[in-house]
Amino acid sequence: MDDIDKRLVSALRHNGRASVSDLASILGLSRATVRARLDRLQMAGDVVGFTVVVREDVARDPVRALMMIGIEGRGTDRVIRQLNSLPQVRALHSTNGRWDVIAELGTDTLEALDDVLFRIRKVEGVTQSETSLLLSTRKSGL
């Protein structure tokens, strides 16, 4: 992917519904060039799809966070079972590296998020955690 392709992808990330004419104008290229580059990116598998982010995706959980969790010893299955029982846990991901599990959390308020963070930290086997609030959604799913 060259610089023009990267600029094209960036423009599409900003507005996935932009017409080829609009993209050509933004990039200072002809419509035929933009169409050819877009087709090539799709054929090569660099662009695998287009998506839309709807209000419902973010309105359901006004407060969203990712919690990276470190687990002691071989207690991962038990900890995951306990995390799965919490309704604020939207998804769980196993991972490699410093953290054992990443939990996607969603609540109505910061106070509710604080409460679930406190409860997760009390789960036997959880040794450490780090949480980041999700401020906005720029792209969701494929």
TABEL-V416597 format. One line per field, one symbol per residue. psi: psi as a letter, one per 40 degrees, with the letter a starting at -180 (. if undefined). A space follows every 10 residues. Layout:
# TABEL-V416597
psi: ???
This chain:
# TABEL-V416597
psi: hadddddddd ddddgeehid ddddddefii dddddddddd dddeedheii iihidddddd gdhiihhhhh hhbfeddddd ddddehdehd ihhiiiadid ihhhihidid dddddddddd dehhdhdiih hhihdihdhh a.
